[in-house]
Amino acid sequence: MELLNNILEYVGLFFVLLGSIFLFLGALGIYRMPDIYDRLQAGTKASTLGAMSVTLGVGLLQPDWLIKIIVIILFIGISNPLSSHALARASYHSGIVPFFKNKIDAYENVVKKVKKKH
């Protein structure tokens, strides 16, 4: 039993450290990227993985909390991508242009079709 607790502790600490690294890289990506779209991508992907890893590590360090931690991880996995999608869509509709404007804007045609229907 003592060996299992030691293994869970080391694995939990590994996940906390891994999540901390991802959260740091996400913050660095938010700081370094030129526009809101790139910042949303860097922040969302890294912070989702980082927050999930940190909470899983805490769940492994405190096995009594593991069921609650799994629910929190599922909530993070659903809410972070949805919120970043909503922010990116609102930014697009408000007219914020990407830093590197590509010649093709595939979403523009979709927005025009939706506006014609209303």
N, C-alpha and C positions, 0 to 999 in steps of 0.2 A: 504494500500500500504506500509506503514511503517513497519507493521508486516511481510509482505512478504520479504522485504529487510533485516530485522533482521534475519529471518529464513535462507535466502540464505547466509547471512554473516556467521552465525554459522555453517551451513553445509559446506560452502567453507573452513572455518578455520579447521573444523574437517578433511576434505580430505587432506588439506595441511599438517596437523600434522601427519595423518596416512601415507601419502606418504613419509614424512621425516623419519618416523620410519622404513618403509620398505627400504628406501635408506641407512639408517644407518646399518640395519641388512645385506643388500647386501654387503656393504663395509666390514663389520665384517666377513662375510662368505668368501669373497675374501682373506682377511688377514689370516683367520684361516685354510682354506682348504689346503690339502697337495699337490695336483697336478692340472694341468690345467683343466682337465675335471670336477672335483668337483668345482673348482673356476668358471668355465663358468656357471655351473648350478646355483650356489648360486648367482652369479652376475646377470645373465640374468633374472631369475624369480623374484628376489626381485627388481632389478632396473626397470624392465618393469612395475611391479605393482606400485612401488613407483613413477616413472615418470608419469604414467597415473593418479595416485591419486593427485599428486601435480598439474598437469596441469588442471585436472577437478576442483580442488579447486580454482585455479586461475580463471577458467571460470565461476564458480559460484560467485566469488567475483566481477568479472567484466563481467556482463551479455552481454555487447556489443561484447565481444570477444568469446562468446560461440561457434559459428559456426566454427571459426578458430581453437579453442581448440579441438573440436571434430575431425577435420581433422588431427591435430597433434597427438591426441590419437590413431587414426587409423594407422597413419604412424609408431608410436612407437610400436604398437601391431604387425605390420607386419615386421618391420626392425630389431628389437632386437632379436627375435628368429631366423630369417634367418642369421643374422651376427654371432650369437653364434654357429649355426650349421656349418657355413662355417669355423669358427675358429677351432671347434672340429674336423671336417673332415680333415682340413689341418694338425692339430697336429697328428692325427692318421696316415695319409699318410707319415708324416715326421719321423715316428718311435717313437714318444714319448709314453712311456709305462705308464699306470695308476699306481698310488702308490700301490694300492691293486690289483694285477693282478689276475683276476678270472681264473679258469681253462677252462672256455668256453668263446670263443671270437666269437660271432655270426656274427659280421661284417666282420671277416677275410674271411669267405667263400664267401661273396658277393664281396669283393675286388678281390679275386682270379678269380671269374667268369668274372668280368669286364675286368681284365687284359688279360684273355685268348681270349676274343673277339677282342681285339685291337692287 
